[in-house]
Amino acid sequence: MAINVNTVYQTVLLILNKEQRGYVTPDEFNKVANQVQLQIFERYFDDLNQLSRIPQNDMDYADRVMSLDEKISLFRRSSTVVRATDLTGVYRLNTATFNDIELQRVQRNEYYNIIKSPLVAPTEKQPIYLYQQNQILSFPLTVTPINIDYVAKPTAPIWGYTVNQNTGVYLYSAGTSTQFELMESEQTEVIVRILAYSGIIIRDPSIVQAASAEIQKNEQNEKS
Protein backbone atom coordinates (compact mmCIF):
# COMPACT_ATOMS: atom_id res chain seq x y z
CA MET A 1 0.00 0.00 0.00
CA ALA A 2 1.25 3.46 -0.92
CA ILE A 3 1.82 6.25 1.59
CA ASN A 4 -1.12 8.61 1.94
CA VAL A 5 -0.08 12.18 1.15
CA ASN A 6 -2.71 13.66 3.46
CA THR A 7 -1.55 11.55 6.40
CA VAL A 8 2.01 12.76 5.89
CA TYR A 9 1.08 16.44 5.55
CA GLN A 10 -1.21 16.41 8.58
CA THR A 11 1.47 14.67 10.64
CA VAL A 12 4.08 17.22 9.62
CA LEU A 13 1.72 20.09 10.50
CA LEU A 14 0.85 18.47 13.83
CA ILE A 15 4.51 18.17 14.82
CA LEU A 16 5.35 21.71 13.70
CA ASN A 17 2.31 23.26 15.34
CA LYS A 18 2.65 21.33 18.59
CA GLU A 19 4.92 24.03 19.92
CA GLN A 20 3.70 26.73 17.54
CA ARG A 21 6.94 26.63 15.61
CA GLY A 22 5.59 27.63 12.21
CA TYR A 23 3.55 26.58 9.20
CA VAL A 24 4.35 24.95 5.86
CA THR A 25 1.94 25.80 3.04
CA PRO A 26 0.57 23.09 0.72
CA ASP A 27 2.72 24.36 -2.17
CA GLU A 28 5.85 24.29 -0.01
CA PHE A 29 4.94 20.83 1.21
CA ASN A 30 4.42 19.51 -2.33
CA LYS A 31 7.83 20.71 -3.46
CA VAL A 32 9.55 19.22 -0.43
CA ALA A 33 7.56 15.96 -0.64
CA ASN A 34 8.67 15.42 -4.23
CA GLN A 35 12.31 16.07 -3.32
CA VAL A 36 12.14 13.67 -0.37
CA GLN A 37 10.52 10.89 -2.40
CA LEU A 38 13.24 11.21 -5.07
CA GLN A 39 15.97 11.13 -2.41
CA ILE A 40 14.64 7.93 -0.87
CA PHE A 41 14.05 6.37 -4.30
CA GLU A 42 17.57 7.13 -5.53
CA ARG A 43 19.05 5.85 -2.28
CA TYR A 44 17.77 2.36 -3.16
CA PHE A 45 20.25 2.19 -6.02
CA ASP A 46 23.09 3.63 -3.97
CA ASP A 47 22.43 0.98 -1.31
CA LEU A 48 22.38 -1.77 -3.94
CA ASN A 49 25.69 -0.54 -5.27
CA GLN A 50 27.19 -0.66 -1.78
CA LEU A 51 25.79 -4.12 -1.16
CA SER A 52 27.45 -5.37 -4.33
CA ARG A 53 30.79 -4.73 -2.63
CA ILE A 54 29.92 -6.85 0.40
CA PRO A 55 30.98 -10.54 0.37
CA GLN A 56 27.90 -12.57 -0.47
CA ASN A 57 28.38 -14.91 2.45
CA ASP A 58 27.32 -12.04 4.71
CA MET A 59 24.32 -13.35 6.66
CA ASP A 60 22.18 -10.27 6.05
CA TYR A 61 23.16 -9.83 2.41
CA ALA A 62 20.30 -11.78 0.82
CA ASP A 63 17.64 -10.24 3.06
CA ARG A 64 18.82 -6.71 2.42
CA VAL A 65 19.01 -7.24 -1.34
CA MET A 66 15.55 -8.80 -1.33
CA SER A 67 14.14 -5.87 0.64
CA LEU A 68 15.60 -3.34 -1.79
CA ASP A 69 14.45 -5.36 -4.78
CA GLU A 70 10.92 -5.37 -3.38
CA LYS A 71 10.98 -1.59 -2.99
CA ILE A 72 12.33 -1.05 -6.51
CA SER A 73 9.84 -3.53 -8.01
CA LEU A 74 7.07 -0.97 -7.52
CA PHE A 75 8.69 1.09 -10.27
CA ARG A 76 9.51 -1.61 -12.81
CA ARG A 77 7.68 -1.18 -16.09
CA SER A 78 7.52 -2.69 -19.58
CA SER A 79 6.48 -0.83 -22.70
CA THR A 80 6.59 -0.93 -26.49
CA VAL A 81 7.99 2.18 -28.15
CA VAL A 82 8.97 3.23 -31.65
CA ARG A 83 12.46 4.34 -32.50
CA ALA A 84 13.41 7.80 -31.18
CA THR A 85 10.47 7.99 -28.76
CA ASP A 86 11.00 10.49 -25.96
CA LEU A 87 11.25 8.22 -22.90
CA THR A 88 10.13 10.78 -20.34
CA GLY A 89 9.68 9.18 -16.95
CA VAL A 90 12.34 6.51 -17.45
CA TYR A 91 14.84 6.48 -14.59
CA ARG A 92 16.89 3.46 -15.60
CA LEU A 93 16.63 1.54 -18.85
CA ASN A 94 17.25 -2.16 -18.26
CA THR A 95 16.77 -4.02 -21.54
CA ALA A 96 15.55 -3.32 -25.06
CA THR A 97 14.41 -6.12 -27.37
CA PHE A 98 13.18 -6.52 -30.94
CA ASN A 99 11.47 -9.77 -31.98
CA ASP A 100 12.74 -11.34 -28.74
CA ILE A 101 16.32 -10.40 -29.59
CA GLU A 102 18.06 -8.13 -27.10
CA LEU A 103 19.64 -5.01 -28.53
CA GLN A 104 23.21 -4.30 -27.50
CA ARG A 105 23.67 -0.88 -25.98
CA VAL A 106 26.69 0.99 -27.35
CA GLN A 107 28.26 4.37 -26.75
CA ARG A 108 28.56 6.99 -29.48
CA ASN A 109 32.27 6.31 -30.08
CA GLU A 110 31.57 2.57 -30.31
CA TYR A 111 28.77 3.21 -32.80
CA TYR A 112 31.09 5.09 -35.13
CA ASN A 113 33.57 2.23 -35.07
CA ILE A 114 30.84 -0.36 -35.68
CA ILE A 115 29.34 1.31 -38.74
CA LYS A 116 32.79 1.63 -40.33
CA SER A 117 33.18 -2.15 -40.46
CA PRO A 118 30.78 -4.19 -42.62
CA LEU A 119 31.72 -7.31 -40.64
CA VAL A 120 30.14 -6.00 -37.43
CA ALA A 121 27.47 -3.74 -38.89
CA PRO A 122 24.15 -4.07 -36.98
CA THR A 123 21.44 -6.31 -38.41
CA GLU A 124 17.95 -7.28 -37.28
CA LYS A 125 19.48 -10.40 -35.75
CA GLN A 126 22.29 -8.42 -34.11
CA PRO A 127 20.76 -5.01 -33.41
CA ILE A 128 22.31 -2.21 -31.38
CA TYR A 129 21.07 1.03 -29.89
CA LEU A 130 22.19 4.37 -28.54
CA TYR A 131 20.46 5.82 -25.51
CA GLN A 132 20.90 9.56 -25.49
CA GLN A 133 18.83 12.64 -24.74
CA ASN A 134 16.22 10.28 -23.30
CA GLN A 135 15.69 8.51 -26.62
CA ILE A 136 16.49 5.07 -27.99
CA LEU A 137 18.09 5.17 -31.43
CA SER A 138 18.06 1.63 -32.78
CA PHE A 139 20.12 0.25 -35.67
CA PRO A 140 19.46 -0.86 -38.29
CA LEU A 141 16.60 1.58 -38.77
CA THR A 142 14.17 -1.26 -39.39
CA VAL A 143 14.48 -2.32 -35.74
CA THR A 144 11.27 -0.74 -34.50
CA PRO A 145 9.03 -0.90 -32.47
CA ILE A 146 11.12 -1.91 -29.49
CA ASN A 147 10.10 -3.55 -26.23
CA ILE A 148 11.75 -1.98 -23.20
CA ASP A 149 12.01 -2.95 -19.55
CA TYR A 150 12.87 -0.08 -17.26
CA VAL A 151 12.60 1.51 -13.85
CA ALA A 152 10.24 4.49 -13.89
CA LYS A 153 10.69 7.71 -11.99
CA PRO A 154 8.18 8.05 -9.15
CA THR A 155 5.29 10.40 -9.80
CA ALA A 156 5.50 13.57 -7.73
CA PRO A 157 3.20 13.45 -4.68
CA ILE A 158 0.66 16.26 -4.54
CA TRP A 159 -1.50 17.40 -1.63
CA GLY A 160 -4.43 18.75 -3.61
CA TYR A 161 -6.65 21.33 -2.01
CA THR A 162 -9.39 23.90 -2.25
CA VAL A 163 -9.60 27.10 -0.22
CA ASN A 164 -12.53 27.94 2.03
CA GLN A 165 -13.64 31.34 0.76
CA ASN A 166 -14.82 32.46 4.19
CA THR A 167 -11.91 31.37 6.35
CA GLY A 168 -9.08 31.02 3.85
CA VAL A 169 -8.36 27.54 5.25
CA TYR A 170 -6.85 24.93 2.93
CA LEU A 171 -9.12 21.89 2.54
CA TYR A 172 -7.78 18.54 1.38
CA SER A 173 -9.03 17.43 -2.04
CA ALA A 174 -8.52 13.70 -2.62
CA GLY A 175 -9.63 14.03 -6.25
CA THR A 176 -6.74 16.35 -7.16
CA SER A 177 -4.13 14.68 -4.96
CA THR A 178 -1.39 12.23 -5.91
CA GLN A 179 -0.17 9.75 -3.31
CA PHE A 180 3.44 8.86 -2.58
CA GLU A 181 4.53 5.81 -4.57
CA LEU A 182 6.90 4.48 -1.92
CA MET A 183 6.04 1.49 0.23
CA GLU A 184 4.09 2.23 3.41
CA SER A 185 7.07 1.08 5.48
CA GLU A 186 8.87 4.26 4.37
CA GLN A 187 6.28 6.59 5.90
CA THR A 188 8.29 7.50 9.01
CA GLU A 189 11.36 8.17 6.88
CA VAL A 190 9.32 10.40 4.58
CA ILE A 191 7.91 12.41 7.50
CA VAL A 192 11.28 12.87 9.18
CA ARG A 193 12.95 14.03 5.97
CA ILE A 194 10.12 16.46 5.21
CA LEU A 195 10.45 17.83 8.75
CA ALA A 196 14.14 18.48 8.12
CA TYR A 197 13.29 20.62 5.09
CA SER A 198 10.38 22.21 6.93
CA GLY A 199 12.75 23.37 9.64
CA ILE A 200 14.66 25.30 6.97
CA ILE A 201 11.44 26.79 5.57
CA ILE A 202 10.28 28.06 8.95
CA ARG A 203 13.85 28.90 10.01
CA ASP A 204 13.91 26.67 13.05
CA PRO A 205 17.38 25.08 13.42
CA SER A 206 16.20 22.81 16.23
CA ILE A 207 13.77 21.05 13.87
CA VAL A 208 16.51 20.62 11.28
CA GLN A 209 18.95 19.23 13.83
CA ALA A 210 16.47 16.83 15.40
CA ALA A 211 15.24 15.52 12.05
CA SER A 212 18.77 15.22 10.65
CA ALA A 213 19.88 13.26 13.71
CA GLU A 214 16.93 10.90 13.28
CA ILE A 215 17.74 10.39 9.59
CA GLN A 216 21.36 9.58 10.41
CA LYS A 217 20.30 7.13 13.10
CA ASN A 218 17.90 5.37 10.74
CA GLU A 219 20.58 5.08 8.05
CA GLN A 220 23.04 3.59 10.53
CA ASN A 221 20.45 1.10 11.76
CA GLU A 222 19.72 -0.03 8.20
CA LYS A 223 23.40 -0.68 7.52
CA SER A 224 24.21 -2.32 10.86
RABEL-V49551 format. One record per pair of residues at least 6 apart in sequence whose C-alpha atoms are under 7 Angstrom apart, sorted by the first residue. I is the first residue (numbers start at 1). J is the second residue. If there is no record, write none. Layout:
i=I j=J
i=I j=J
This chain:
i=1 j=183
i=1 j=184
i=2 j=179
i=2 j=180
i=2 j=181
i=2 j=182
i=2 j=183
i=2 j=184
i=3 j=179
i=3 j=180
i=3 j=181
i=3 j=182
i=3 j=183
i=3 j=184
i=3 j=187
i=4 j=179
i=4 j=180
i=5 j=157
i=5 j=159
i=5 j=179
i=5 j=180
i=6 j=159
i=8 j=191
i=12 j=191
i=12 j=195
i=13 j=23
i=16 j=22
i=16 j=23
i=22 j=202
i=23 j=202
i=24 j=198
i=26 j=159
i=30 j=157
i=30 j=158
i=30 j=159
i=32 j=194
i=32 j=197
i=33 j=157
i=33 j=194
i=34 j=156
i=34 j=157
i=36 j=190
i=36 j=193
i=36 j=194
i=44 j=68
i=48 j=65
i=71 j=183
i=75 j=151
i=75 j=152
i=76 j=150
i=76 j=151
i=76 j=152
i=77 j=149
i=77 j=150
i=77 j=151
i=77 j=152
i=78 j=148
i=78 j=149
i=78 j=150
i=79 j=147
i=79 j=148
i=79 j=149
i=80 j=145
i=80 j=146
i=80 j=147
i=80 j=148
i=81 j=145
i=81 j=146
i=81 j=147
i=82 j=144
i=82 j=145
i=82 j=146
i=83 j=136
i=83 j=137
i=83 j=138
i=83 j=144
i=83 j=145
i=84 j=135
i=84 j=136
i=84 j=137
i=85 j=135
i=85 j=136
i=86 j=134
i=86 j=135
i=87 j=134
i=87 j=135
i=88 j=134
i=89 j=152
i=89 j=153
i=90 j=150
i=90 j=151
i=90 j=152
i=90 j=153
i=91 j=151
i=91 j=152
i=91 j=153
i=92 j=150
i=92 j=151
i=92 j=152
i=93 j=149
i=93 j=150
i=93 j=151
i=94 j=149
i=94 j=150
i=95 j=148
i=95 j=149
i=96 j=102
i=96 j=103
i=96 j=146
i=96 j=147
i=96 j=148
i=96 j=149
i=97 j=103
i=97 j=146
i=97 j=147
i=97 j=148
i=98 j=143
i=98 j=146
i=98 j=147
i=101 j=125
i=103 j=127
i=103 j=128
i=103 j=129
i=104 j=127
i=104 j=128
i=104 j=129
i=105 j=128
i=105 j=129
i=105 j=130
i=106 j=128
i=106 j=129
i=106 j=130
i=107 j=130
i=108 j=130
i=114 j=120
i=114 j=121
i=115 j=121
i=122 j=128
i=122 j=139
i=122 j=140
i=123 j=140
i=124 j=140
i=124 j=143
i=127 j=139
i=127 j=140
i=128 j=138
i=128 j=139
i=129 j=136
i=129 j=137
i=129 j=138
i=129 j=139
i=130 j=136
i=130 j=137
i=130 j=138
i=131 j=137
i=154 j=181
i=155 j=181
i=157 j=178
i=157 j=179
i=157 j=180
i=158 j=177
i=158 j=178
i=158 j=179
i=159 j=177
i=159 j=178
i=160 j=172
i=160 j=173
i=160 j=174
i=160 j=176
i=160 j=177
i=161 j=170
i=161 j=171
i=161 j=172
i=161 j=173
i=162 j=170
i=162 j=171
i=162 j=172
i=162 j=173
i=163 j=169
i=163 j=170
i=163 j=171
i=164 j=170
i=164 j=171
i=192 j=211
i=192 j=215
i=193 j=211
i=195 j=207
i=195 j=211
i=196 j=207
i=196 j=208
i=196 j=211
i=196 j=212
i=197 j=208
i=199 j=205
i=199 j=207
i=199 j=208
i=200 j=208
